[in-house]
Amino acid sequence: MSGNDYVKFLTEEMVKYMHMSKEQKQARKAEKPSRKKTYHWFGVLPLALRMLWKK
């Protein structure tokens, strides 16, 4: 990924976040800790299963 592509990606993500409603931001923030706890307690296995499931 070139530097220009990376800047474009970051800009798009920032714009998406800015256009989210307050409720969406709060829901996203509330979801994050639960995912971290799963990985903390069970290691990489949940991550690997999630990647296989999405594939």
PyMOL Python script that loads the backbone (N, CA, C, O; Angstrom):
from pymol import cmd

cmd.read_pdbstr("""\
ATOM      1  N   MET A   1       0.850  -1.169   0.000  1.00  0.00           N
ATOM      2  CA  MET A   1       0.000   0.000   0.000  1.00  0.00           C
ATOM      3  C   MET A   1       0.896   1.232   0.000  1.00  0.00           C
ATOM      4  O   MET A   1       1.757   1.394   0.865  1.00  0.00           O
ATOM      5  N   SER A   2       0.683   2.072  -0.959  1.00  0.00           N
ATOM      6  CA  SER A   2       1.510   3.269  -1.041  1.00  0.00           C
ATOM      7  C   SER A   2       1.031   4.312  -0.034  1.00  0.00           C
ATOM      8  O   SER A   2      -0.044   4.176   0.549  1.00  0.00           O
ATOM      9  N   GLY A   3       1.812   5.322   0.158  1.00  0.00           N
ATOM     10  CA  GLY A   3       1.473   6.375   1.107  1.00  0.00           C
ATOM     11  C   GLY A   3       0.195   7.090   0.740  1.00  0.00           C
ATOM     12  O   GLY A   3      -0.598   7.440   1.614  1.00  0.00           O
ATOM     13  N   ASN A   4      -0.013   7.311  -0.551  1.00  0.00           N
ATOM     14  CA  ASN A   4      -1.204   7.992  -1.015  1.00  0.00           C
ATOM     15  C   ASN A   4      -2.463   7.161  -0.727  1.00  0.00           C
ATOM     16  O   ASN A   4      -3.490   7.704  -0.321  1.00  0.00           O
ATOM     17  N   ASP A   5      -2.376   5.850  -0.939  1.00  0.00           N
ATOM     18  CA  ASP A   5      -3.506   4.965  -0.656  1.00  0.00           C
ATOM     19  C   ASP A   5      -3.837   4.970   0.829  1.00  0.00           C
ATOM     20  O   ASP A   5      -5.007   4.960   1.212  1.00  0.00           O
ATOM     21  N   TYR A   6      -2.818   4.987   1.651  1.00  0.00           N
ATOM     22  CA  TYR A   6      -3.016   4.983   3.097  1.00  0.00           C
ATOM     23  C   TYR A   6      -3.715   6.257   3.560  1.00  0.00           C
ATOM     24  O   TYR A   6      -4.623   6.202   4.390  1.00  0.00           O
ATOM     25  N   VAL A   7      -3.302   7.390   3.034  1.00  0.00           N
ATOM     26  CA  VAL A   7      -3.934   8.669   3.381  1.00  0.00           C
ATOM     27  C   VAL A   7      -5.385   8.669   2.923  1.00  0.00           C
ATOM     28  O   VAL A   7      -6.260   9.155   3.640  1.00  0.00           O
ATOM     29  N   LYS A   8      -5.649   8.135   1.747  1.00  0.00           N
ATOM     30  CA  LYS A   8      -7.013   8.054   1.224  1.00  0.00           C
ATOM     31  C   LYS A   8      -7.876   7.180   2.139  1.00  0.00           C
ATOM     32  O   LYS A   8      -9.005   7.546   2.463  1.00  0.00           O
ATOM     33  N   PHE A   9      -7.348   6.037   2.551  1.00  0.00           N
ATOM     34  CA  PHE A   9      -8.069   5.136   3.442  1.00  0.00           C
ATOM     35  C   PHE A   9      -8.389   5.825   4.766  1.00  0.00           C
ATOM     36  O   PHE A   9      -9.527   5.772   5.234  1.00  0.00           O
ATOM     37  N   LEU A  10      -7.392   6.468   5.370  1.00  0.00           N
ATOM     38  CA  LEU A  10      -7.618   7.149   6.641  1.00  0.00           C
ATOM     39  C   LEU A  10      -8.658   8.253   6.513  1.00  0.00           C
ATOM     40  O   LEU A  10      -9.490   8.435   7.403  1.00  0.00           O
ATOM     41  N   THR A  11      -8.612   8.981   5.423  1.00  0.00           N
ATOM     42  CA  THR A  11      -9.579  10.053   5.200  1.00  0.00           C
ATOM     43  C   THR A  11     -10.988   9.487   5.081  1.00  0.00           C
ATOM     44  O   THR A  11     -11.924  10.031   5.666  1.00  0.00           O
ATOM     45  N   GLU A  12     -11.149   8.403   4.330  1.00  0.00           N
ATOM     46  CA  GLU A  12     -12.462   7.784   4.177  1.00  0.00           C
ATOM     47  C   GLU A  12     -12.999   7.288   5.516  1.00  0.00           C
ATOM     48  O   GLU A  12     -14.176   7.479   5.821  1.00  0.00           O
ATOM     49  N   GLU A  13     -12.152   6.658   6.310  1.00  0.00           N
ATOM     50  CA  GLU A  13     -12.585   6.160   7.615  1.00  0.00           C
ATOM     51  C   GLU A  13     -12.979   7.305   8.540  1.00  0.00           C
ATOM     52  O   GLU A  13     -13.957   7.194   9.280  1.00  0.00           O
ATOM     53  N   MET A  14     -12.238   8.388   8.506  1.00  0.00           N
ATOM     54  CA  MET A  14     -12.538   9.533   9.341  1.00  0.00           C
ATOM     55  C   MET A  14     -13.880  10.155   8.936  1.00  0.00           C
ATOM     56  O   MET A  14     -14.673  10.539   9.795  1.00  0.00           O
ATOM     57  N   VAL A  15     -14.127  10.251   7.649  1.00  0.00           N
ATOM     58  CA  VAL A  15     -15.398  10.814   7.171  1.00  0.00           C
ATOM     59  C   VAL A  15     -16.562   9.906   7.566  1.00  0.00           C
ATOM     60  O   VAL A  15     -17.614  10.399   7.971  1.00  0.00           O
ATOM     61  N   LYS A  16     -16.388   8.580   7.453  1.00  0.00           N
ATOM     62  CA  LYS A  16     -17.433   7.651   7.870  1.00  0.00           C
ATOM     63  C   LYS A  16     -17.757   7.842   9.343  1.00  0.00           C
ATOM     64  O   LYS A  16     -18.925   7.870   9.732  1.00  0.00           O
ATOM     65  N   TYR A  17     -16.712   7.974  10.167  1.00  0.00           N
ATOM     66  CA  TYR A  17     -16.911   8.137  11.605  1.00  0.00           C
ATOM     67  C   TYR A  17     -17.614   9.453  11.909  1.00  0.00           C
ATOM     68  O   TYR A  17     -18.480   9.508  12.782  1.00  0.00           O
ATOM     69  N   MET A  18     -17.249  10.507  11.199  1.00  0.00           N
ATOM     70  CA  MET A  18     -17.853  11.810  11.441  1.00  0.00           C
ATOM     71  C   MET A  18     -19.337  11.823  11.073  1.00  0.00           C
ATOM     72  O   MET A  18     -20.110  12.573  11.670  1.00  0.00           O
ATOM     73  N   HIS A  19     -19.743  11.011  10.106  1.00  0.00           N
ATOM     74  CA  HIS A  19     -21.134  10.971   9.677  1.00  0.00           C
ATOM     75  C   HIS A  19     -21.988  10.000  10.493  1.00  0.00           C
ATOM     76  O   HIS A  19     -23.196   9.916  10.275  1.00  0.00           O
ATOM     77  N   MET A  20     -21.386   9.272  11.422  1.00  0.00           N
ATOM     78  CA  MET A  20     -22.148   8.364  12.276  1.00  0.00           C
ATOM     79  C   MET A  20     -22.965   9.165  13.282  1.00  0.00           C
ATOM     80  O   MET A  20     -22.561  10.240  13.726  1.00  0.00           O
ATOM     81  N   SER A  21     -24.115   8.617  13.625  1.00  0.00           N
ATOM     82  CA  SER A  21     -24.923   9.266  14.654  1.00  0.00           C
ATOM     83  C   SER A  21     -24.312   8.976  16.025  1.00  0.00           C
ATOM     84  O   SER A  21     -23.465   8.094  16.169  1.00  0.00           O
ATOM     85  N   LYS A  22     -24.750   9.724  17.010  1.00  0.00           N
ATOM     86  CA  LYS A  22     -24.222   9.568  18.361  1.00  0.00           C
ATOM     87  C   LYS A  22     -24.509   8.155  18.892  1.00  0.00           C
ATOM     88  O   LYS A  22     -23.675   7.558  19.573  1.00  0.00           O
ATOM     89  N   GLU A  23     -25.694   7.632  18.570  1.00  0.00           N
ATOM     90  CA  GLU A  23     -26.063   6.298  19.037  1.00  0.00           C
ATOM     91  C   GLU A  23     -25.172   5.223  18.414  1.00  0.00           C
ATOM     92  O   GLU A  23     -24.785   4.267  19.086  1.00  0.00           O
ATOM     93  N   GLN A  24     -24.852   5.382  17.140  1.00  0.00           N
ATOM     94  CA  GLN A  24     -23.977   4.422  16.468  1.00  0.00           C
ATOM     95  C   GLN A  24     -22.579   4.446  17.086  1.00  0.00           C
ATOM     96  O   GLN A  24     -21.959   3.399  17.273  1.00  0.00           O
ATOM     97  N   LYS A  25     -22.093   5.635  17.400  1.00  0.00           N
ATOM     98  CA  LYS A  25     -20.768   5.744  18.013  1.00  0.00           C
ATOM     99  C   LYS A  25     -20.743   5.085  19.382  1.00  0.00           C
ATOM    100  O   LYS A  25     -19.779   4.401  19.728  1.00  0.00           O
ATOM    101  N   GLN A  26     -21.802   5.289  20.163  1.00  0.00           N
ATOM    102  CA  GLN A  26     -21.867   4.688  21.490  1.00  0.00           C
ATOM    103  C   GLN A  26     -21.960   3.167  21.399  1.00  0.00           C
ATOM    104  O   GLN A  26     -21.336   2.457  22.187  1.00  0.00           O
ATOM    105  N   ALA A  27     -22.733   2.671  20.446  1.00  0.00           N
ATOM    106  CA  ALA A  27     -22.856   1.221  20.266  1.00  0.00           C
ATOM    107  C   ALA A  27     -21.519   0.619  19.847  1.00  0.00           C
ATOM    108  O   ALA A  27     -21.138  -0.453  20.317  1.00  0.00           O
ATOM    109  N   ARG A  28     -20.822   1.306  18.972  1.00  0.00           N
ATOM    110  CA  ARG A  28     -19.505   0.836  18.512  1.00  0.00           C
ATOM    111  C   ARG A  28     -18.505   0.805  19.665  1.00  0.00           C
ATOM    112  O   ARG A  28     -17.715  -0.130  19.793  1.00  0.00           O
ATOM    113  N   LYS A  29     -18.551   1.836  20.493  1.00  0.00           N
ATOM    114  CA  LYS A  29     -17.642   1.912  21.630  1.00  0.00           C
ATOM    115  C   LYS A  29     -17.973   0.835  22.659  1.00  0.00           C
ATOM    116  O   LYS A  29     -17.065   0.254  23.254  1.00  0.00           O
ATOM    117  N   ALA A  30     -19.251   0.563  22.875  1.00  0.00           N
ATOM    118  CA  ALA A  30     -19.667  -0.460  23.835  1.00  0.00           C
ATOM    119  C   ALA A  30     -19.301  -1.857  23.350  1.00  0.00           C
ATOM    120  O   ALA A  30     -19.072  -2.748  24.168  1.00  0.00           O
ATOM    121  N   GLU A  31     -19.241  -2.065  22.045  1.00  0.00           N
ATOM    122  CA  GLU A  31     -18.930  -3.375  21.477  1.00  0.00           C
ATOM    123  C   GLU A  31     -17.450  -3.719  21.607  1.00  0.00           C
ATOM    124  O   GLU A  31     -17.107  -4.891  21.761  1.00  0.00           O
ATOM    125  N   LYS A  32     -16.586  -2.748  21.551  1.00  0.00           N
ATOM    126  CA  LYS A  32     -15.143  -2.993  21.529  1.00  0.00           C
ATOM    127  C   LYS A  32     -14.613  -3.753  22.747  1.00  0.00           C
ATOM    128  O   LYS A  32     -13.897  -4.736  22.560  1.00  0.00           O
ATOM    129  N   PRO A  33     -14.923  -3.356  23.976  1.00  0.00           N
ATOM    130  CA  PRO A  33     -14.346  -4.073  25.116  1.00  0.00           C
ATOM    131  C   PRO A  33     -14.713  -5.551  25.157  1.00  0.00           C
ATOM    132  O   PRO A  33     -13.895  -6.371  25.575  1.00  0.00           O
ATOM    133  N   SER A  34     -15.917  -5.910  24.734  1.00  0.00           N
ATOM    134  CA  SER A  34     -16.320  -7.314  24.777  1.00  0.00           C
ATOM    135  C   SER A  34     -15.452  -8.166  23.854  1.00  0.00           C
ATOM    136  O   SER A  34     -15.103  -9.297  24.192  1.00  0.00           O
ATOM    137  N   ARG A  35     -15.102  -7.619  22.682  1.00  0.00           N
ATOM    138  CA  ARG A  35     -14.227  -8.359  21.775  1.00  0.00           C
ATOM    139  C   ARG A  35     -12.845  -8.525  22.381  1.00  0.00           C
ATOM    140  O   ARG A  35     -12.249  -9.597  22.276  1.00  0.00           O
ATOM    141  N   LYS A  36     -12.331  -7.489  23.009  1.00  0.00           N
ATOM    142  CA  LYS A  36     -10.999  -7.562  23.600  1.00  0.00           C
ATOM    143  C   LYS A  36     -10.955  -8.603  24.707  1.00  0.00           C
ATOM    144  O   LYS A  36      -9.964  -9.322  24.833  1.00  0.00           O
ATOM    145  N   LYS A  37     -11.998  -8.699  25.503  1.00  0.00           N
ATOM    146  CA  LYS A  37     -12.023  -9.676  26.589  1.00  0.00           C
ATOM    147  C   LYS A  37     -11.970 -11.090  26.039  1.00  0.00           C
ATOM    148  O   LYS A  37     -11.288 -11.948  26.600  1.00  0.00           O
ATOM    149  N   THR A  38     -12.672 -11.338  24.965  1.00  0.00           N
ATOM    150  CA  THR A  38     -12.665 -12.674  24.367  1.00  0.00           C
ATOM    151  C   THR A  38     -11.247 -13.052  23.943  1.00  0.00           C
ATOM    152  O   THR A  38     -10.782 -14.155  24.227  1.00  0.00           O
ATOM    153  N   TYR A  39     -10.569 -12.139  23.268  1.00  0.00           N
ATOM    154  CA  TYR A  39      -9.219 -12.430  22.820  1.00  0.00           C
ATOM    155  C   TYR A  39      -8.262 -12.546  23.995  1.00  0.00           C
ATOM    156  O   TYR A  39      -7.328 -13.347  23.966  1.00  0.00           O
ATOM    157  N   HIS A  40      -8.494 -11.759  25.013  1.00  0.00           N
ATOM    158  CA  HIS A  40      -7.611 -11.796  26.178  1.00  0.00           C
ATOM    159  C   HIS A  40      -7.710 -13.149  26.874  1.00  0.00           C
ATOM    160  O   HIS A  40      -6.689 -13.736  27.232  1.00  0.00           O
ATOM    161  N   TRP A  41      -8.924 -13.648  27.068  1.00  0.00           N
ATOM    162  CA  TRP A  41      -9.110 -14.879  27.818  1.00  0.00           C
ATOM    163  C   TRP A  41      -8.846 -16.130  26.999  1.00  0.00           C
ATOM    164  O   TRP A  41      -8.399 -17.136  27.550  1.00  0.00           O
ATOM    165  N   PHE A  42      -9.106 -16.097  25.722  1.00  0.00           N
ATOM    166  CA  PHE A  42      -9.000 -17.315  24.934  1.00  0.00           C
ATOM    167  C   PHE A  42      -7.942 -17.266  23.841  1.00  0.00           C
ATOM    168  O   PHE A  42      -7.832 -18.201  23.048  1.00  0.00           O
ATOM    169  N   GLY A  43      -7.181 -16.219  23.789  1.00  0.00           N
ATOM    170  CA  GLY A  43      -6.091 -16.130  22.836  1.00  0.00           C
ATOM    171  C   GLY A  43      -6.545 -15.875  21.409  1.00  0.00           C
ATOM    172  O   GLY A  43      -7.529 -15.176  21.168  1.00  0.00           O
ATOM    173  N   VAL A  44      -5.825 -16.442  20.488  1.00  0.00           N
ATOM    174  CA  VAL A  44      -6.037 -16.178  19.074  1.00  0.00           C
ATOM    175  C   VAL A  44      -7.124 -17.076  18.488  1.00  0.00           C
ATOM    176  O   VAL A  44      -7.585 -16.826  17.375  1.00  0.00           O
ATOM    177  N   LEU A  45      -7.536 -18.094  19.195  1.00  0.00           N
ATOM    178  CA  LEU A  45      -8.529 -19.029  18.681  1.00  0.00           C
ATOM    179  C   LEU A  45      -9.826 -18.349  18.246  1.00  0.00           C
ATOM    180  O   LEU A  45     -10.287 -18.629  17.140  1.00  0.00           O
ATOM    181  N   PRO A  46     -10.445 -17.472  19.046  1.00  0.00           N
ATOM    182  CA  PRO A  46     -11.662 -16.796  18.568  1.00  0.00           C
ATOM    183  C   PRO A  46     -11.415 -15.944  17.326  1.00  0.00           C
ATOM    184  O   PRO A  46     -12.267 -15.860  16.442  1.00  0.00           O
ATOM    185  N   LEU A  47     -10.255 -15.320  17.267  1.00  0.00           N
ATOM    186  CA  LEU A  47      -9.916 -14.521  16.098  1.00  0.00           C
ATOM    187  C   LEU A  47      -9.815 -15.410  14.859  1.00  0.00           C
ATOM    188  O   LEU A  47     -10.334 -15.057  13.800  1.00  0.00           O
ATOM    189  N   ALA A  48      -9.159 -16.546  14.983  1.00  0.00           N
ATOM    190  CA  ALA A  48      -9.008 -17.471  13.859  1.00  0.00           C
ATOM    191  C   ALA A  48     -10.370 -18.006  13.404  1.00  0.00           C
ATOM    192  O   ALA A  48     -10.633 -18.106  12.206  1.00  0.00           O
ATOM    193  N   LEU A  49     -11.221 -18.344  14.354  1.00  0.00           N
ATOM    194  CA  LEU A  49     -12.555 -18.837  14.006  1.00  0.00           C
ATOM    195  C   LEU A  49     -13.380 -17.762  13.317  1.00  0.00           C
ATOM    196  O   LEU A  49     -14.096 -18.049  12.357  1.00  0.00           O
ATOM    197  N   ARG A  50     -13.288 -16.538  13.796  1.00  0.00           N
ATOM    198  CA  ARG A  50     -14.025 -15.441  13.174  1.00  0.00           C
ATOM    199  C   ARG A  50     -13.539 -15.214  11.745  1.00  0.00           C
ATOM    200  O   ARG A  50     -14.344 -14.983  10.843  1.00  0.00           O
ATOM    201  N   MET A  51     -12.222 -15.278  11.538  1.00  0.00           N
ATOM    202  CA  MET A  51     -11.678 -15.083  10.200  1.00  0.00           C
ATOM    203  C   MET A  51     -12.151 -16.206   9.262  1.00  0.00           C
ATOM    204  O   MET A  51     -12.495 -15.944   8.109  1.00  0.00           O
ATOM    205  N   LEU A  52     -12.169 -17.443   9.748  1.00  0.00           N
ATOM    206  CA  LEU A  52     -12.637 -18.558   8.930  1.00  0.00           C
ATOM    207  C   LEU A  52     -14.122 -18.419   8.619  1.00  0.00           C
ATOM    208  O   LEU A  52     -14.559 -18.709   7.505  1.00  0.00           O
ATOM    209  N   TRP A  53     -14.890 -17.978   9.600  1.00  0.00           N
ATOM    210  CA  TRP A  53     -16.330 -17.829   9.413  1.00  0.00           C
ATOM    211  C   TRP A  53     -16.646 -16.767   8.371  1.00  0.00           C
ATOM    212  O   TRP A  53     -17.530 -16.963   7.537  1.00  0.00           O
ATOM    213  N   LYS A  54     -15.929 -15.637   8.408  1.00  0.00           N
ATOM    214  CA  LYS A  54     -16.166 -14.559   7.456  1.00  0.00           C
ATOM    215  C   LYS A  54     -15.725 -14.939   6.049  1.00  0.00           C
ATOM    216  O   LYS A  54     -16.278 -14.442   5.067  1.00  0.00           O
ATOM    217  N   LYS A  55     -14.743 -15.809   5.949  1.00  0.00           N
ATOM    218  CA  LYS A  55     -14.229 -16.216   4.642  1.00  0.00           C
ATOM    219  C   LYS A  55     -15.273 -17.030   3.958  1.00  0.00           C
ATOM    220  O   LYS A  55     -15.063 -17.486   2.834  1.00  0.00           O
TER     221      LYS A  55
END
""", "prot")
cmd.dss("prot")
cmd.show_as("cartoon", "prot")
cmd.util.cbc("prot")
cmd.orient("prot")
